[in-house]
Amino acid sequence: MKNKIICFDLDGVICQTKANNYKNSKPIAKTIKIINELYKNNKIVIFTARYMGRSNGKKTLAKKLAKKVTINQLKLWGVKYHKILFG
């Protein structure tokens, strides 16, 4: 059983993103190290509002645009998490 649910925002917390250029986001190693340590005894949830502005607030469209690149980045960066929420 996990002790707590700990939530993290993606852009500006787990990675640095300039001008909403999500494909070129750079991981923040210190934050990822902390998240991966917390993962051992807690549930990690990542939130992102990627593409919400470009989707006029439509969560379904934003998720469709963001999901593939975001999931691939988190894998590449080695971020351990239980759930990601788009929108």
C-alpha positions as CSV (number, residue, x, y, z in Angstrom):
1,M,0.0,0.0,0.0
2,K,1.2,3.5,-0.9
3,N,1.5,6.0,1.9
4,K,0.5,9.2,0.1
5,I,-0.6,10.5,-3.3
6,I,2.0,13.1,-4.4
7,C,1.2,15.3,-7.4
8,F,3.7,17.1,-9.7
9,D,3.1,19.5,-12.6
10,L,5.1,18.6,-15.7
11,D,6.3,21.8,-17.4
12,G,8.4,24.0,-15.1
13,V,8.7,21.3,-12.4
14,I,9.8,18.0,-14.1
15,C,11.1,19.7,-17.2
16,Q,11.9,23.1,-18.6
17,T,9.9,24.1,-21.6
18,K,10.4,27.3,-23.6
19,A,7.6,29.0,-25.5
20,N,5.4,25.9,-25.3
21,N,7.8,24.0,-27.5
22,Y,7.1,20.6,-25.8
23,K,9.1,18.4,-28.1
24,N,12.3,20.2,-27.0
25,S,11.6,20.2,-23.3
26,K,14.6,19.5,-21.1
27,P,14.4,17.2,-18.0
28,I,15.2,18.6,-14.6
29,A,17.4,15.8,-13.1
30,K,17.2,16.9,-9.5
31,T,13.3,16.8,-9.6
32,I,13.3,13.4,-11.4
33,K,15.6,12.0,-8.8
34,I,13.3,13.1,-6.0
35,I,10.2,11.8,-7.8
36,N,11.8,8.4,-8.3
37,E,12.8,8.2,-4.7
38,L,9.2,9.1,-3.5
39,Y,7.8,6.5,-6.0
40,K,9.0,3.7,-3.7
41,N,6.5,4.4,-1.0
42,N,4.0,6.7,-2.5
43,K,1.6,7.1,-5.5
44,I,3.0,9.6,-8.0
45,V,0.5,11.5,-10.2
46,I,1.7,13.9,-12.9
47,F,-0.5,16.7,-14.1
48,T,-0.1,18.6,-17.4
49,A,-2.1,21.3,-19.2
50,R,-0.1,20.8,-22.4
51,Y,-2.0,22.0,-25.5
52,M,-5.0,23.2,-23.5
53,G,-4.6,26.7,-24.8
54,R,-4.3,25.5,-28.4
55,S,-7.3,23.3,-27.9
56,N,-9.5,26.0,-26.6
57,G,-9.9,24.2,-23.3
58,K,-11.0,20.9,-24.8
59,K,-9.3,18.2,-22.7
60,T,-9.9,15.4,-25.2
61,L,-8.1,17.3,-28.0
62,A,-5.3,18.4,-25.7
63,K,-4.7,14.8,-24.6
64,K,-4.7,13.6,-28.2
65,L,-2.0,16.2,-29.1
66,A,0.1,15.8,-26.0
67,K,-0.1,12.1,-24.9
68,K,2.4,10.4,-27.3
69,V,5.2,12.9,-27.0
70,T,4.7,13.3,-23.2
71,I,4.7,9.6,-22.4
72,N,7.8,9.1,-24.6
73,Q,9.6,11.9,-22.8
74,L,8.8,10.6,-19.4
75,K,10.1,7.1,-20.4
76,L,13.3,8.6,-21.9
77,W,13.9,10.7,-18.8
78,G,13.3,7.7,-16.5
79,V,10.5,9.3,-14.5
80,K,8.6,6.8,-12.4
81,Y,4.9,7.5,-11.9
82,H,1.6,5.8,-11.5
83,K,-0.7,8.1,-13.3
84,I,-0.7,11.1,-15.6
85,L,-3.6,13.5,-16.1
86,F,-4.0,15.6,-19.1
87,G,-6.2,18.7,-19.3
